[in-house]
């Protein structure tokens, strides 16, 4: 049986009635549902614990008619917990919102009103991908890392972006412990200090 953490899902939506309806369906399917009604609540909760899957409404106050709040959550997740699989929900401009959601690292996109069966299937896929990536990381030391580089940018740009993302991720995982980060990266400590300076990496307050 999977660890309890693997069964928890974060549901981020400003509409309490919709959270209640979706939460009921997810709980009936065997998941523990945590709820957040805003970007601030979601980031505060995610800052305290690690979850495998989040369901995110893109349009929330104070910018409920734009995807700005959803994008802010996606950006935070990509920076701090990129392993989380985010399923995006929206009822506005589905094509443009889907494009933005994928651009900022979403795993899947569902248009409101979402059918319960479609949501549960999406969650099952997201959970499966999360578990398999965790298995790869634990058994083979492999970890998925998304790189967004423009075509024609050259190999050096892609290499630098991958290097920065990897170092940032390891530093976050070790709470900026340079000695431990150097050990995980297979580098000398002075090399890690050089990379921190090169990419202006800073610990979040």
C-alpha positions as CSV (number, residue, x, y, z in Angstrom):
1,X,0.0,0.0,0.0
2,X,1.5,3.4,-0.9
3,X,2.6,5.8,1.8
4,X,-0.1,8.2,3.0
5,X,1.7,11.2,1.4
6,X,1.2,9.6,-2.0
7,X,-2.6,9.7,-1.5
8,X,-2.8,13.3,-0.6
9,X,-3.9,15.9,-3.2
10,X,-4.0,19.7,-2.9
11,X,-7.1,21.3,-4.4
12,X,-6.6,25.0,-5.1
13,X,-9.8,27.0,-6.0
14,X,-11.4,30.1,-4.6
15,X,-15.0,28.7,-4.9
16,X,-15.8,26.7,-1.7
17,X,-18.8,25.1,-3.3
18,X,-16.7,23.7,-6.2
19,X,-13.9,22.6,-3.8
20,X,-16.5,20.8,-1.8
21,X,-17.9,19.0,-4.9
22,X,-14.6,18.1,-6.3
23,X,-13.2,17.2,-2.9
24,X,-16.1,14.8,-2.3
25,X,-15.4,13.0,-5.6
26,X,-11.7,12.7,-4.9
27,X,-12.3,11.4,-1.4
28,X,-14.8,8.9,-2.7
29,X,-12.0,7.7,-5.1
30,X,-9.7,7.1,-2.1
31,X,-7.6,10.3,-1.9
32,X,-7.0,12.6,1.0
33,X,-7.8,16.2,-0.1
34,X,-6.2,19.3,1.3
35,X,-7.8,22.6,0.3
36,X,-6.5,26.1,-0.5
37,X,-8.7,29.0,-1.5
38,X,-6.0,31.3,-2.9
39,X,-2.5,31.6,-4.2
40,X,-1.2,32.7,-0.8
41,X,-2.9,29.7,1.0
42,X,-1.6,27.3,-1.5
43,X,2.0,28.5,-1.3
44,X,1.9,28.6,2.5
45,X,0.7,25.0,2.6
46,X,3.2,23.8,0.0
47,X,6.0,25.5,1.9
48,X,5.3,23.2,4.9
49,X,4.9,19.8,3.1
50,X,5.5,17.9,-0.1
51,X,2.6,16.6,-2.1
52,X,2.5,14.5,-5.3
53,X,-0.5,16.2,-7.1
54,X,-2.2,19.6,-7.1
55,X,-5.4,20.6,-8.8
56,X,-5.2,24.3,-9.7
57,X,-7.9,26.8,-10.7
58,X,-6.1,29.4,-12.9
59,X,-8.6,32.2,-12.3
60,X,-8.6,33.4,-8.7
61,X,-9.0,36.7,-6.9
62,X,-7.8,39.4,-7.0
63,X,-7.3,38.6,-10.7
64,X,-10.1,36.1,-11.2
65,X,-10.6,37.1,-14.8
66,X,-7.0,36.4,-15.8
67,X,-4.7,33.4,-15.3
68,X,-2.2,35.5,-13.3
69,X,-2.8,33.9,-9.9
70,X,-2.6,30.4,-11.4
71,X,0.6,31.2,-13.2
72,X,2.1,32.6,-10.0
73,X,1.4,29.2,-8.3
74,X,2.8,27.3,-11.2
75,X,6.0,29.4,-11.1
76,X,6.4,28.8,-7.4
77,X,6.0,25.1,-7.8
78,X,8.5,24.9,-10.7
79,X,11.0,26.7,-8.6
80,X,10.5,25.0,-5.2
81,X,8.8,21.6,-5.8
82,X,9.0,20.8,-9.5
83,X,8.2,17.1,-8.8
84,X,4.5,18.0,-8.1
85,X,2.1,17.2,-11.0
86,X,-0.3,20.0,-11.5
87,X,-3.7,19.5,-13.1
88,X,-5.0,22.9,-14.2
89,X,-8.7,23.8,-14.3
90,X,-10.2,26.8,-16.1
91,X,-13.5,28.1,-17.4
92,X,-12.0,31.1,-19.4
93,X,-10.2,31.2,-22.7
94,X,-9.4,27.5,-22.7
95,X,-7.0,27.5,-25.6
96,X,-4.8,30.4,-24.4
97,X,-4.9,29.2,-20.8
98,X,-4.0,25.7,-21.8
99,X,-1.0,27.1,-23.6
100,X,0.1,29.2,-20.6
101,X,-0.5,26.3,-18.2
102,X,1.8,24.0,-20.2
103,X,4.4,26.7,-20.7
104,X,4.6,27.1,-16.9
105,X,4.9,23.3,-16.2
106,X,1.4,22.0,-15.8
107,X,1.0,18.2,-16.2
108,X,-2.6,18.3,-17.5
109,X,-5.4,20.7,-18.4
110,X,-9.1,20.3,-17.9
111,X,-11.9,22.7,-18.9
112,X,-14.7,23.6,-16.5
113,X,-17.2,22.3,-15.8
114,X,-15.1,19.2,-15.4
115,X,-16.6,15.7,-15.3
116,X,-15.8,13.7,-12.2
117,X,-14.6,10.7,-14.3
118,X,-12.2,12.9,-16.3
119,X,-10.8,14.5,-13.2
120,X,-10.2,11.1,-11.5
121,X,-8.5,9.7,-14.6
122,X,-6.2,12.7,-14.8
123,X,-5.3,12.4,-11.1
124,X,-4.6,8.7,-11.6
125,X,-2.2,9.5,-14.5
126,X,-0.5,12.3,-12.6
127,X,0.0,10.0,-9.5
128,X,1.4,7.2,-11.7
129,X,3.9,9.6,-13.3
130,X,4.9,11.0,-9.9
131,X,5.4,7.5,-8.4
132,X,7.4,6.3,-11.4
133,X,9.7,9.4,-11.4
134,X,10.2,8.9,-7.7
135,X,11.2,5.3,-8.3
136,X,13.7,6.3,-11.0
137,X,15.2,8.9,-8.6
138,X,15.5,6.4,-5.8
139,X,16.6,3.3,-7.7
140,X,18.7,4.8,-10.5
141,X,19.5,8.3,-9.3
142,X,17.6,9.8,-12.3
143,X,15.5,12.9,-11.9
144,X,13.3,14.6,-14.5
145,X,14.2,18.2,-15.1
146,X,12.2,20.5,-17.5
147,X,14.3,22.8,-19.7
148,X,12.6,25.6,-21.6
149,X,15.0,27.0,-24.2
150,X,14.2,28.7,-27.5
151,X,15.0,26.9,-30.7
152,X,18.2,28.1,-32.2
153,X,19.5,29.3,-28.8
154,X,22.5,27.0,-29.0
155,X,23.9,24.2,-26.9
156,X,25.6,26.5,-24.5
157,X,22.4,28.2,-23.5
158,X,20.7,24.8,-22.9
159,X,23.7,23.6,-20.9
160,X,23.7,26.7,-18.7
161,X,20.0,26.5,-18.1
162,X,20.3,22.8,-17.1
163,X,23.3,23.5,-14.9
164,X,21.5,26.4,-13.1
165,X,18.3,24.4,-12.6
166,X,20.1,21.3,-11.2
167,X,22.3,23.3,-8.8
168,X,19.3,25.4,-7.6
169,X,17.3,22.2,-7.1
170,X,20.0,20.5,-5.0
171,X,20.6,23.6,-3.0
172,X,16.9,23.9,-2.2
173,X,16.8,20.2,-1.2
174,X,19.8,20.6,1.1
175,X,18.6,24.0,2.5
176,X,21.7,25.6,1.0
177,X,24.1,23.3,2.7
178,X,27.1,23.7,0.4
179,X,29.0,20.7,1.7
180,X,26.0,18.4,1.2
181,X,25.2,19.9,-2.2
182,X,28.8,19.4,-3.3
183,X,28.6,15.8,-2.3
184,X,25.4,15.2,-4.2
185,X,26.6,17.0,-7.3
186,X,30.0,15.3,-7.2
187,X,31.8,18.7,-7.1
188,X,34.2,20.4,-4.9
189,X,32.8,23.0,-2.5
190,X,34.6,25.8,-4.3
191,X,32.9,24.8,-7.5
192,X,29.5,25.0,-5.8
193,X,30.4,28.5,-4.5
194,X,31.4,29.5,-8.0
195,X,28.1,28.3,-9.4
196,X,26.1,30.0,-6.7
197,X,27.8,33.3,-7.6
198,X,27.6,32.6,-11.4
199,X,23.8,32.2,-11.3
200,X,23.2,34.6,-8.4
201,X,21.4,31.8,-6.4
202,X,20.0,32.9,-3.1
203,X,18.2,31.2,-0.2
204,X,14.6,32.2,0.0
205,X,13.7,34.0,3.2
